[in-house]
Amino acid sequence: MRDYKIRLDYAALRATQVATDPFPHVVVPHFVPPAPLRAVLADLPPLNKPGSYPADAVRAGPAAHALMKALEGSELREAIAEKFGLDLERSPTMLTVRGCTGWRDGRIHCDGAAKRVTVLLYLNQETDAFGEHDGCLRLLRGPGDLEDYAVEVPPVDGTLLIFPNGPTSWHGHKTFEGPRYSMQLNYMTTGRKARSELRRHRFSAFVKRLTSAA
């Protein structure tokens, strides 16, 4: 596989202030600039089943692999640690890829306690559906109402979203069925919990491959 040098906008990440409503988070549009984003999208295979795939289980090309490597690299880790005042030096990472969402996705939730920080990177082009708010992630003020949101993040244009997990980090999105590519990086609490989560995702990916071949 040929080498690919991915260009990401770390300067924009460092310049973006942490927002606090409804919980601490950072949103960086175009963290993946347009040209690298097109290369990444061209390098990702069709993932036609909802759910997350371990990054190393996805047969992707050099641009997508370069992005995966950068997400798990030291530059992003150090920028996030500095931004949120966290010590992430010993936090193992878990990187997964999604290719589409279904009618069950987007329900209001907080991420599991094993995940210290969630990093979402959205890799889609603009669509009419996203313009009408379908599939746009909402950061919510509570668990009871998807319309009670402070921030809505369209899943497009290489937008980066980062937030430390906590008991009030509620989020969700309106139903969207169809292609919706994203990469999710989590800094985990312990290696054991990270391995348990990865085993779950690997089993799910295996089942998806079996049902696709049937």
N, C-alpha and C positions, 0 to 999 in steps of 0.2 A: 504493500500500500504506500503510495507516494505521500510525502510529508506535506502538510497544509498548515500555514501560519494564520491563525484566526485573530482578527482585530476586534477587541471589545472596548467599550468606552468606560474604562475604570475612572477616568478623570470626572466624568459626569456622576458616577456613583459617589466619589469622594466629595463632590461639591453639593450633593443633594442633602438637605436637612432632614432629620428624622421627624416625621409627622406623628402626632400623638392621638388623633381622633380617628377611629374609636379606640385604637391601641397602637403602640409604637410600630412604625413600618416605614419603608422607603419604597418609592416607585421611581424607576428610571426608564423613561421611554428610549427606544433605539439603543439599548445597551449592546445589542447586536446590530451594527449598522446595516443598511440595505443590501449592499453587495455580498458581504459574508452571510447574511440571512438567506439570500437566494441560493447560495451555494449549499448551506446546511439543509434547506428544504429539499433541494435536488438530491441530497445524499441520504435522506431518510426513507426507509421502505414504507409501503402501505401497512398501517397498523389498524385493521378494520374492526377490532374487538375493543369495547370499552375496557378500561382498567389500565394499570401501570405495569410496565415491563422493566426489569433490571437493565440498566444501560448496556452491560456487557452481553446481554442476550439479544440485542437488536443488531441486525446485520446492516450496518450503515457505512457510508463512504468516508473519505478522509476529512472533509470539512466538518461533518457531524461528529466524528471521533475527536477532532481537534477541539471542538466546543465542549464535549464531555470532559476531556482532559483539563481544559481551562477551568471549568466549573469546580472540579475537585482539586484545583491547584492552590498554591500558597498565596498568590496575589489576592484572589477573591476572599479567601479565609481571613487574611490579615485586614482587608478593607472592612469586612463585616464585623470582625471583632472590635476594631477601632470605632466603627460607627455606633455600635450599640453598647460599648463598654463591657464586652464579654471576653472570657478566656476560652478560646476554642482550640487551643494547641493540641489537646489530647482527645478532642471529640471526633470519633470516627464519622465518616460520611456514608450516606446512602443516596445513590443517584438513580432515578427512574425516568422513563419516557412514556408519554401518552400520545396516542395518535388520533383518538376520537372519543366522544362522549355519547352516552345514551340517556334514555329518559330517567334512569335512576340516579344519574350523577347530579351533583350540585346541591344536594341537601345541606342544610345548615349544620355546621359542626365546628369543633375545635380539633386540631391535630392531636394525635396521641401523645401521652406524656413522655414517651421514649424519644420524641423529636424536640431538641432544644430550639432549633431555628429552622424555619422553612424558607427556601429560596425557590421561586417559581419564575421560569423564563418562557415567555410565550412566543411562538415561532410562526404564527399564521399571518397570511395577508388579510387586508380588510375585506369584509363581506357585508352584504346588506343585513344579514342576521345579527352579526355582532354590532352593527350600527343601531339596531333596534333593541339592544341590550341582552339578547339571548346569549348565554354562555359567557357573559362578562362577570368576572369575579367581584363580589361585593364584600367589603369589610363592614361588618355589622355591629350595631350597638348592643345587641342581645340575641338570644337564641330563638325568639318567637316570631320574627317578622322579617321576611326577605326585603321588604320595602323600607325598613328602618336601617338604612346604610349611610355611612359617612363618605365612603370612597368606592367608586366603581372602576375596575381595571379591565379595559378591553384586551382580549387575549391575542394581541396582534403586534407586528412590527418590532419584534425583538425586545419587548418590554420586560423589565426585570422588577419583580416584587420580592421584598424580603421582610420577614417579621419574626421576632422571637415568639415562641409558643407560650401560652399561658391559659388560665381558666376562663379568660374573657376574650380570647382571640377568635371570635365567631366569624365565619365566612361561608359563602355559598354563592350559587348563581342560578339564574333562571334556566329552565330546561333548554338544552340544545342537543340535537341528535345529528351527528355527522363529524367530519374531520375537524379536529381541534388539537393541534400539536403543541406539546409543552414538555419541558424538562423540569423535574423537581429534584432539588438537592436538599437533603436534610443533614444537619449536624446532630448526631445522636448522643444520648446520655451515656451509654456504655456499649462496648463492642458486642456483648451478648444480645442486647436488645436490637442492635442494628442487624446482627446475623439472623435473629428471629424474624424481623420484618422482611429482610431480603429472601429468606426461605419461603415466606408466604407469597411474595411477589413472583418468585421463580416457579412455584407450584402453579400459581394462577396463569402465568405465561405458558407453561407446559400444557395445561388444559386447553387454553385458547388455541394453541397450535394443533392439538389433537382434534378439536371440534372443527377447525378450519379445514383439516385434511379429510374429514369424514364426508 
